[in-house]
Amino acid sequence: MSQSPFLKTISPHLKNHNGCLIFRTSLDDHVLAGITTKQVTGGSDFSSGEAALQKESRLLSGLGLPGALLVRFQQVHGCEVKNISERPHPNQISHEKADGSMTSLPRLALGILTADCAPVFFLHPRSRTIGIAHAGWRGARAGIMEVMLKKYVHHFKIPVAEIEVLIGPCIRQAHYEVGQEFESFFGGHVARKDGQYFFDLPGWIAGELARLGVRRGQILDCGLCTYEQSDRFYSHRREGAAAGRMLSFIIALS
């Protein structure tokens, strides 16, 4: 089970801040991207609800972003993507369904919840536009990566080759046992070992991004496994339906 040739691991380029893992990007001074862990200050489960709104507000303040807003949609493991062109009302839970979002607005954080699915961050250094997607196997099969890139290019008028993408913590192939039927769609990203089948979710995501025109050196992977690191991350595969959720976020600071 080898790493995808399209991935560049960036584990050494992580920093911990108040229980959040912050990813270093080419725009460190202008874009903040990260994910909460079980050590986050003020409660680590960001499952939907009013309590989550309070946690999100405390999180942004703890990151030095008081007054910034965070937008999340109802995730359905699909490929709907929203472009946020207007600043939303604060403290409002969106009931719209989407698994991806993007914006050109500064100080507006985009968020998704995960507990094994991959959080995928998008940014364009020159325009400082940002995006985020929730990608599990269902979203992957539905085409969430292709929809994200097409809408990014459409709304922001930039070439795919200039977009940078970062894959956050998710379940890794060694722990992601699936059925044989996965081979028919995901092909070489499913490995067989001792009669069992294992799916390489981040490898498939990277392959799709490369196929769609993202440059190989601009597809980065944190290399962290949600199933393996029980002290840091929630995992639906490990803990079942009662597993909490991490919040992944990205925000343009200016």
N, C-alpha and C positions, 0 to 999 in steps of 0.2 A: 504494500500500500504506500506508494510514493507520492510526493507532492506534485501538484500540477506544474508544468513548466511555465505557466503564465503567471504564477504567484511569486511575489517577493515578500518574504516574511519580515515583519517590522517589530517583533517582540521587544528588542532592545530599546525601541523608541516609544515606550509607554511610560507614563508617570502617574503616580497615585495622588489624588487630591481629595481629601474629605471622604474617602471611601469610593471615589469614582476613578476609573481608569481613563486617562486622557491620552488620545492618540496624537503623536506629532505628525504634522503635515507640512507641505511646502508653504503654507500660509499660517504658521503658528501665531503670528502677531495679529491676524485678522479673522481667523476661523477657529472655533473651539468644537472639537468632536470627542465624544466619550460615551461611556456606559457605566451605570451604577453597579456596585457589587453588594454582597451581603454586609459589608462593613460601612455602608454609607450612613452618614449622620442623619438621625431623625426617622429611621425606618427604611428598610431595604426592599419591601415588596410594593411595586408600583402598579398592581392590578387596578383596573378601572374603578372609578367611584370618586365621591367627593373627597375622601381622605387622600387620594392620589393627587388631587389638585393642590392640596396644602403641601404635600411632600415635594411636588414639582416646584412650587414657589420657594420653599426653603432651599431646595437644591440650587436653583439659579442664584439665589442670594449668597449661598455658600461658595459659589463659583465666582463671586464678585460681579454678578449681573442683576442687581436689584431692579425691579421694574420691567425686566425683559419678560416676554411672553413665550409660552410653549404651546405648540399645536400638535394634537394627536387625533387620529381618526379611528373609527371602529374597524379593527383588522379582521379580515375574513378569508385569509389565505388565497387571495385572488390577485388581479393585476391592475386594479383601478389606481390611478395616480392623480393627485390633485396639485395644481399650481396655485400657490397662495399669493395673490397680487395685492391684497388689502389686509391691513392689520386687523386681526379679529378682536372681539370683545374679550376683556380679561375674565378669568375665572369662569369660563364657559366650556362645558363638555360637548364636543362635536358628536352628533349621532350619524354623520355621514360615514359611509363605508369606503375605505381605501387602504391599500397596503404600501403606498408610496406617496411622497409629497416633495415639493421643491419650492424655492422662493428666491427672489432677488432682494428681499427686504432685510435690512440690518436689524440686529437685536430681536429677531424673531426665531426662536428655537423650533426645530422640527423634531418630533419624537416618535418612537415606536416601542412596543413592548415585546420582549422575547424571553424564551426559556429553553432554547435549543436551536430554534430557527436563526438564520443569520441576519444581523443588522448590516446593511450595506450603505456606506456613506459616499456621497458624490460631491465633488466641488470643482469649480473652474477658477483657477488662480487669477486670470486676468479680469474677469467680471465679478469675482467673489460671489457668484451664485452657488447655492448649495441644494442638496437633496438627500433623501434617506428612503430606504426601502426595507420592508420586512419580507424575507425570502426563506420559506421552508420548501419542502419538495413540491407541495401543491402550487405555491406561487411560482416556483421555478418552472414547473410544467406548464403553467398558464401563460408564461412569458413576461413575468414582471420586469426582468432586466431589459428586454427589448422595448417594452412600453416606457420605462423610465428614460432610456436614452433617446428614444424618438421624441418624447415630450420635452425633454431637456433641450434638445436641438431646436425644436419647433418654437418653444417659448422664449429662449434666450439667444437664438440665432448664433450658435457657436458650433464648430466642428466637433464631432465625437472624439477625434484624436487628441483634443486639448483637455478632455475631462479626466480628472483623477478619481479613482475609486478605491475605497478601503473596506475590507471585509472584517467585521468585528468578531467577538467570541461566539462560537456556535458549536454544535455537536460535530465531532470529527469522525472520520471514516471508521476508525478502529472500534468505535462504540455505536455506530449507526447501522444496526442490522435491519435489513429490509427483505421484502419478498423477491422471488426470482423475477416477477413481472417488471421490476424496475429496470432490468437489463434492456427491455424492448424500447424504452424511451431514453434512458440516461446512458446506455451503451458502456463505453470504456470507463465511465466514472463509477461503475459498480464492480467491486472485486469479490471473487469467490474464495472462501477459505474454509476448509473442513466441512463442506456442504452447506455453508451459510453465505449470505450475500450482504455486502456492506457498501453503503452509498457515500461517495465523497461530495458532500454538498458544496463546500467552498471551492473545490476543484471544478465542479460543474459551472458554478457562477463565474469563475475566472475564465473558463473556456468560452462561455457565452459572451462575456464582455469583450474578449479578444476577437471573437468571430464577428461581433458587431462594430468593431473598429477602434476600441480603446487600446492604446499602446501597451505592450507587454510590461514595460517598466513603470507604468502608471496604475497597475493593479496591485494593490498592497494587501497583505494579510497579517493580522495580529498573531495568528498561530495558536490562539488559546481555545481550549475545549471546555464547554460548559458542563459536559457529563463528567469529565475527569476531575475538574477542580471544584469539588463540593464545598470547600471553604469560601470560595469566591462567588460562585454562580448558582442560580436555580437551574434545574434541568427537568423538563417534563418526562423525558425518557427514564431518568433515574428516580424521580420522586412521584411521578404520576400526576393525576389531574389537580391535586392540591398544591402543586408547585407554585411558588411565587413568580413574579415577573421582574426582570431588569428593565430599566429605561435606558434606551440609547438615544442620544441627542446630538444635534449639530446646529451651530449658530454662527452667523457672520457678525463679528463684533463691530464692524464699521463699513 
